[in-house]
Amino acid sequence: MASSISASPDVASRQPAALRQRAWRRFAGIAGLALAVLLPFWASGYHVFQFTEVLIYVIALVGLNLLTGFNGQISLGHGAFYAIGAYVTAILVQQLGVPYWVTIPVAGALCLVIGFLFGLPALRLEGLYLALATFALALVTPQILKFRAFDAWTGGVQGILLDKPDAPFGLPLSGDQWLYFLVLALVLPLLWLAHNLVESRVGRALVAIRDHPVAAETMGIDIALYKSLTFGVSALYTGIAGSLGGIVVGFVAPDSFSILLSLSLLVGMVVGGLASISGAFFGALFIVFVPNYADQISDLLGERAKALPWAIYGLLLIAFMYVMPTGVAGLLRSIAARLALPRDRRS
């Protein structure tokens, strides 16, 4: 009896703390959305292009996080799905004259099917073996795109050029601004869908499969179906990102989708935070801007440091992991939880 009475103040103190955390999240979301809407009107064209790439990588990282962060399936091959999405858009636009906006869902749907089918045989693989299988997929895809028998469709080594679309309906926007808002308009519902998926019974089943697969199977969860579907949905997100990437960059070529792309997506997911939807933003910022900063630091160090950008990138990555082992989202969660506590309970 005494223990239940003594525990009640703790329960009471947690409720306002949770409400404060929720209020902070809501405020951060509204402020971030307002900043995202205003950004293309004061940033230069090049910076608008960079932030458009950030939003594209957000979509890809959310897809990868659904697979690896929430379901525990390690993938080193999501650059392949990114490439498939980009090439589907390029081929449909250039070869068949399909409007670019129609190709985006088509690319996502095709990657959904391919991801689901790839996930079926991958069910027999776990951990490092699955990682190696997806690694092989990332290595094979650029070589297939270079195969001469497909040159008429893929453009071979030379790739495919795409014309950047102008703003429709006479909107007073530049091409870069229009593409930014197009990507932003797709990011928001995709994030909402991913959040609802994670918070639903399906999301809880994914986490159960990741943490306690034997117990999940005992509870009647169809592990094979859930894993395959997760692979498909993850590929869908990445394929949409690839389609948008092809439209925004205006060029696709096999060498643009090397294994480095898959590794960059994995790095971005870890830096942003595993099993975190919001962490995708921080991971995408890392993917786009940190290599540029590494190049700038190398230039500042003089001619002798021209070959050091990747070394600087590696040092920055080590520093990130040392300071934020749970990713940026994990660090922000811990800070928010600490600030939400009453002052007399902070230590």
C-alpha positions as CSV (number, residue, x, y, z in Angstrom):
1,M,0.0,0.0,0.0
2,A,2.8,2.3,1.0
3,S,4.7,1.6,-2.3
4,S,1.7,2.5,-4.4
5,I,1.2,5.8,-2.5
6,S,4.8,6.7,-2.8
7,A,4.8,6.0,-6.5
8,S,1.9,8.3,-7.3
9,P,4.0,11.6,-7.2
10,D,6.3,10.1,-9.9
11,V,3.3,9.3,-12.1
12,A,1.9,12.7,-11.6
13,S,5.2,14.4,-12.4
14,R,5.6,12.4,-15.6
15,Q,2.3,13.6,-17.0
16,P,3.1,17.3,-17.3
17,A,6.6,16.3,-18.5
18,A,5.1,14.3,-21.4
19,L,2.7,17.2,-22.2
20,R,5.6,19.6,-22.3
21,Q,7.6,17.2,-24.6
22,R,4.6,16.9,-26.9
23,A,4.2,20.7,-27.0
24,W,7.9,21.1,-27.8
25,R,7.5,18.6,-30.7
26,R,4.5,20.4,-32.0
27,F,6.2,23.8,-31.9
28,A,9.3,22.4,-33.6
29,G,7.2,20.8,-36.3
30,I,5.3,24.0,-37.0
31,A,8.5,26.1,-36.9
32,G,10.3,23.7,-39.2
33,L,7.4,23.7,-41.7
34,A,7.3,27.5,-41.8
35,L,11.0,27.7,-42.3
36,A,10.8,25.1,-45.1
37,V,8.1,27.1,-46.9
38,L,10.0,30.4,-46.7
39,L,13.4,29.0,-47.4
40,P,13.3,29.0,-51.3
41,F,12.4,32.7,-51.3
42,W,15.5,34.0,-49.6
43,A,18.1,31.3,-50.5
44,S,20.1,31.4,-53.7
45,G,19.3,29.0,-56.6
46,Y,22.1,26.7,-55.8
47,H,21.2,26.5,-52.1
48,V,17.6,25.8,-53.1
49,F,18.9,22.9,-55.2
50,Q,20.9,21.6,-52.2
51,F,17.9,21.8,-49.9
52,T,15.8,20.0,-52.5
53,E,18.4,17.2,-52.4
54,V,18.1,17.2,-48.6
55,L,14.3,16.6,-48.9
56,I,14.9,13.8,-51.4
57,Y,17.3,12.1,-49.1
58,V,14.8,12.5,-46.3
59,I,12.4,10.3,-48.2
60,A,15.1,7.7,-48.9
61,L,16.3,7.6,-45.3
62,V,12.8,7.2,-43.9
63,G,12.4,4.2,-46.2
64,L,15.7,2.7,-45.1
65,N,14.9,3.4,-41.5
66,L,11.6,1.5,-41.8
67,L,13.6,-1.5,-42.9
68,T,16.7,-1.3,-40.7
69,G,15.8,0.9,-37.8
70,F,12.3,-0.5,-37.1
71,N,12.5,-4.0,-38.6
72,G,16.1,-4.8,-38.0
73,Q,17.0,-5.9,-41.6
74,I,20.4,-4.5,-42.6
75,S,20.6,-3.2,-46.1
76,L,23.7,-2.0,-48.0
77,G,21.9,-1.9,-51.3
78,H,19.3,0.8,-51.2
79,G,21.3,2.8,-53.8
80,A,20.0,0.2,-56.3
81,F,16.4,1.1,-55.6
82,Y,17.3,4.7,-55.9
83,A,18.9,4.0,-59.3
84,I,15.8,2.1,-60.4
85,G,13.5,4.9,-59.5
86,A,15.7,7.5,-61.3
87,Y,16.0,5.3,-64.5
88,V,12.3,4.5,-64.6
89,T,11.5,8.3,-64.6
90,A,14.3,9.0,-67.2
91,I,13.2,6.3,-69.6
92,L,9.5,7.1,-69.3
93,V,10.1,10.8,-69.9
94,Q,12.7,10.6,-72.6
95,Q,11.7,7.4,-74.5
96,L,7.9,7.4,-74.1
97,G,7.1,11.1,-73.5
98,V,5.3,10.4,-70.2
99,P,4.8,13.5,-68.0
100,Y,7.4,13.6,-65.3
101,W,4.8,13.8,-62.5
102,V,3.2,10.6,-63.7
103,T,6.5,8.7,-63.5
104,I,7.0,9.3,-59.7
105,P,4.3,6.9,-58.5
106,V,5.2,4.5,-61.3
107,A,8.8,4.4,-60.1
108,G,7.6,3.9,-56.5
109,A,5.3,1.1,-57.5
110,L,7.9,-0.8,-59.5
111,C,10.4,-0.5,-56.6
112,L,7.7,-1.8,-54.3
113,V,7.3,-4.9,-56.4
114,I,11.0,-5.4,-56.8
115,G,11.7,-4.9,-53.1
116,F,9.0,-7.3,-52.1
117,L,10.3,-10.0,-54.5
118,F,13.9,-9.4,-53.4
119,G,12.7,-9.7,-49.8
120,L,11.3,-13.2,-50.3
121,P,14.6,-15.0,-50.9
122,A,16.3,-12.7,-48.4
123,L,14.1,-14.2,-45.7
124,R,16.6,-17.0,-45.3
125,L,19.3,-14.4,-44.6
126,E,19.8,-12.4,-41.5
127,G,22.4,-10.0,-40.1
128,L,25.7,-9.8,-42.0
129,Y,24.5,-12.4,-44.6
130,L,21.5,-10.1,-45.6
131,A,23.9,-7.1,-45.6
132,L,26.2,-8.9,-48.1
133,A,23.2,-9.9,-50.3
134,T,22.1,-6.3,-50.5
135,F,25.7,-5.2,-51.0
136,A,25.9,-7.4,-54.0
137,L,22.6,-5.8,-55.3
138,A,24.2,-2.4,-55.1
139,L,27.3,-3.6,-56.9
140,V,25.4,-5.3,-59.7
141,T,22.9,-2.6,-60.5
142,P,25.3,0.0,-62.1
143,Q,26.8,-2.8,-64.2
144,I,23.4,-3.9,-65.5
145,L,22.7,-0.3,-66.4
146,K,25.9,-0.2,-68.4
147,F,25.1,-3.4,-70.3
148,R,25.3,-2.7,-74.0
149,A,22.1,-4.6,-74.8
150,F,20.2,-2.0,-72.8
151,D,21.9,1.0,-74.3
152,A,18.9,2.0,-76.4
153,W,16.9,2.4,-73.1
154,T,19.5,3.4,-70.5
155,G,21.9,5.4,-72.6
156,G,24.7,3.1,-71.4
157,V,27.7,4.8,-69.8
158,Q,26.6,8.2,-71.1
159,G,23.4,8.1,-69.2
160,I,20.2,10.1,-70.0
161,L,19.7,13.9,-69.9
162,L,16.4,15.2,-68.7
163,D,15.0,18.7,-69.1
164,K,14.1,20.4,-65.9
165,P,10.4,21.2,-65.8
166,D,9.1,24.7,-65.4
167,A,6.6,25.8,-62.8
168,P,3.0,25.0,-64.1
169,F,-0.1,27.2,-64.3
170,G,2.1,30.3,-64.7
171,L,3.2,30.3,-61.1
172,P,5.8,33.0,-60.4
173,L,8.5,30.4,-59.4
174,S,11.8,29.5,-60.9
175,G,12.5,25.9,-61.9
176,D,14.5,25.2,-58.8
177,Q,11.8,26.7,-56.5
178,W,9.1,24.7,-58.2
179,L,11.0,21.4,-57.8
180,Y,11.6,22.3,-54.2
181,F,7.9,22.7,-53.5
182,L,7.1,19.6,-55.5
183,V,9.5,17.5,-53.4
184,L,8.3,19.2,-50.2
185,A,4.6,18.4,-51.1
186,L,5.6,14.7,-51.4
187,V,7.8,14.6,-48.3
188,L,5.0,15.7,-45.9
189,P,2.4,12.9,-46.7
190,L,5.2,10.3,-46.9
191,L,6.4,11.3,-43.5
192,W,2.8,11.2,-42.2
193,L,2.3,7.8,-43.6
194,A,5.5,6.5,-42.2
195,H,4.7,7.9,-38.7
196,N,1.2,6.4,-38.7
197,L,2.7,3.1,-39.9
198,V,5.2,3.0,-37.1
199,E,2.6,4.0,-34.4
200,S,0.1,1.4,-35.6
201,R,-0.2,-2.3,-34.8
202,V,1.9,-3.0,-37.9
203,G,4.7,-0.8,-36.5
204,R,4.6,-2.6,-33.2
205,A,4.8,-5.9,-35.0
206,L,7.9,-4.7,-36.9
207,V,9.6,-3.7,-33.7
208,A,8.6,-7.0,-32.1
209,I,10.2,-8.9,-35.0
210,R,13.3,-6.9,-34.7
211,D,13.7,-7.3,-30.9
212,H,12.1,-10.7,-30.2
213,P,11.5,-12.7,-33.3
214,V,10.7,-15.9,-31.5
215,A,8.2,-14.3,-29.3
216,A,6.6,-12.4,-32.2
217,E,6.2,-15.7,-34.1
218,T,4.6,-17.3,-31.0
219,M,2.1,-14.4,-30.9
220,G,1.0,-15.3,-34.4
221,I,2.8,-12.6,-36.3
222,D,3.6,-13.7,-39.9
223,I,7.3,-12.8,-39.9
224,A,7.9,-13.7,-43.5
225,L,5.0,-11.5,-44.8
226,Y,5.9,-8.6,-42.6
227,K,9.6,-8.7,-43.5
228,S,8.9,-8.9,-47.2
229,L,6.3,-6.1,-47.1
230,T,8.7,-3.9,-45.1
231,F,11.3,-4.5,-47.8
232,G,8.8,-3.5,-50.4
233,V,7.6,-0.4,-48.7
234,S,11.2,0.6,-47.9
235,A,12.1,0.2,-51.6
236,L,9.0,2.2,-52.6
237,Y,10.2,5.2,-50.5
238,T,13.7,4.9,-52.0
239,G,12.4,4.6,-55.5
240,I,10.3,7.7,-55.1
241,A,13.4,9.5,-53.9
242,G,15.4,8.2,-56.9
243,S,12.7,9.4,-59.3
244,L,12.7,12.9,-57.7
245,G,16.5,12.9,-57.7
246,G,16.5,12.2,-61.5
247,I,14.1,15.0,-62.1
248,V,15.9,17.5,-59.9
249,V,19.4,16.8,-61.1
250,G,18.3,16.4,-64.8
251,F,20.7,13.6,-65.5
252,V,21.1,9.9,-64.7
253,A,24.1,7.7,-65.3
254,P,25.2,4.4,-63.8
255,D,28.2,5.9,-62.1
256,S,25.9,8.2,-60.2
257,F,24.6,5.2,-58.3
258,S,27.7,3.4,-57.1
259,I,28.1,1.6,-53.8
260,L,29.0,5.0,-52.2
261,L,25.4,6.0,-52.5
262,S,24.2,3.0,-50.5
263,L,26.8,3.6,-47.9
264,S,25.9,7.3,-47.7
265,L,22.3,6.4,-47.1
266,L,23.4,4.0,-44.3
267,V,25.6,6.7,-42.8
268,G,22.8,9.3,-43.0
269,M,20.4,6.9,-41.2
270,V,22.8,6.2,-38.4
271,V,23.8,9.9,-38.0
272,G,20.2,11.0,-37.9
273,G,19.2,8.2,-35.5
274,L,18.0,4.6,-35.9
275,A,14.3,4.0,-35.6
276,S,13.6,7.8,-35.9
277,I,11.4,9.4,-38.5
278,S,12.5,12.9,-37.6
279,G,16.2,11.9,-37.6
280,A,16.0,11.5,-41.4
281,F,16.2,15.3,-41.7
282,F,19.5,15.5,-39.8
283,G,20.9,12.5,-41.7
284,A,20.0,14.1,-45.0
285,L,21.7,17.3,-44.0
286,F,24.8,15.3,-43.2
287,I,24.8,13.5,-46.6
288,V,24.4,16.8,-48.6
289,F,26.5,19.3,-46.6
290,V,29.3,17.5,-44.8
291,P,31.1,16.3,-47.9
292,N,31.0,19.9,-49.1
293,Y,32.4,21.2,-45.8
294,A,35.1,18.5,-46.0
295,D,36.1,19.8,-49.4
296,Q,36.2,23.4,-48.1
297,I,38.3,22.5,-45.2
298,S,40.7,20.6,-47.5
299,D,41.0,23.8,-49.7
300,L,41.7,25.9,-46.7
301,L,44.6,23.6,-45.7
302,G,46.4,24.3,-49.0
303,E,47.7,22.3,-51.9
304,R,49.1,19.5,-49.8
305,A,45.6,18.7,-48.4
306,K,43.9,18.4,-51.8
307,A,43.6,14.6,-51.3
308,L,42.2,14.8,-47.8
309,P,38.4,15.4,-48.2
310,W,37.5,11.8,-47.5
311,A,39.9,11.7,-44.5
312,I,38.2,14.9,-43.1
313,Y,34.8,13.3,-43.8
314,G,35.8,10.2,-41.9
315,L,37.1,12.3,-38.9
316,L,33.8,14.3,-38.9
317,L,31.8,11.1,-38.9
318,I,33.8,9.6,-36.0
319,A,33.3,12.9,-34.1
320,F,29.5,12.7,-34.7
321,M,29.3,9.1,-33.5
322,Y,31.4,9.8,-30.4
323,V,29.4,12.8,-29.4
324,M,26.0,11.4,-30.5
325,P,26.1,7.6,-30.4
326,T,22.3,7.4,-30.7
327,G,22.3,9.9,-33.5
328,V,21.1,13.5,-33.6
329,A,17.5,12.6,-32.9
330,G,18.5,10.5,-29.9
331,L,20.5,13.5,-28.5
332,L,17.6,15.8,-29.0
333,R,15.2,13.4,-27.4
334,S,17.4,13.2,-24.3
335,I,17.7,17.0,-24.1
336,A,14.0,17.4,-24.5
337,A,13.3,14.8,-21.8
338,R,15.7,16.6,-19.5
339,L,14.2,20.0,-20.1
340,A,10.7,18.6,-19.5
341,L,11.6,17.5,-16.0
342,P,11.0,19.9,-13.1
343,R,14.1,21.8,-12.1
344,D,14.4,20.0,-8.7
345,R,14.6,16.6,-10.5
346,R,17.3,17.5,-13.0
347,S,20.7,16.1,-12.1
